[in-house]
């Protein structure tokens, strides 16, 4: 009898141990970190091609990085009201943060294009839509997770802005400025940029061309977005007035325009006279590019 009861006790103990183990396994399997969380995106701009604010329906491309791997690549986010608050364009564009609380790095570029794998292709040969070529990048915002899902991007320009303010001088009427054609010679027009590392723009073109500016019908304003350049030697601004003739001015004549630095805006105030033009330069909006201004003559 003692052996029998000892056997029953052993079996009961073993069953109790197995049950306890099974309960432990179930508890381990049902650990719940909660649902994943969406990122909340807001974005500021250091400066902007047209003004210092976003416009309605501006779109950015967003990447969420786990180390060097993109968990979410080129997700489209839109500011519907132009107020700098961005939401995913579709449900498929939502960037989710891991439910376990691990952090991610989130970065973005503007303007959004389909198919961007992290290398952005730039082409400034067509100047008719300045916003479409005003390429900007926001470096990565780190340590974004489900308890800290707010992402505040700060975008900066990767290209160069040139703005001309034109007025008539001696011997030229305001009406004669109409339909003016403005060009800049010796320009590369294609480049790439690695937005994942916030790298500098890399010129890919091998041939230079003459770039036509976007000029108002009355000839009083003209502007272009161009690639950064280590030297402006050989670059000529040309002003072709249909009823008067053509005037030229070398960019390198300006002591403060020996190069075109990334993110800078170069503003030139042009006074077109019958025998020559006078150009003064100043800085506004983008980062200071050509100092406080100077007078130069062009013929």
Secondary structure, 3 states (H helix, E strand, C coil): CHHHHHHHHHHHHHHHHHHHHHHHHHHHHCCCCCCCEECEEEEEECCCCCCCCCCCCEEEEEEEEECCEEEEEEEEEEECCCCCEEEECCHHHCCEECCCCCCEEEEEEECCCCCCCCEEEEECCCCCCCHHHCCEEEEEEEEEECCECEEEEEEEECCEEEEEEEEECCCCCHHHHCCCEEEEEEECCEEEEECCCCCCCEECCCCCEEEECEECCCCCEEEEEECCECCCCCCEEEEEECCCEEEEEEHHHCCCCCCECCCEEEEEEEEECCCCEEEEEECCCCEECCCCCCEEEEC
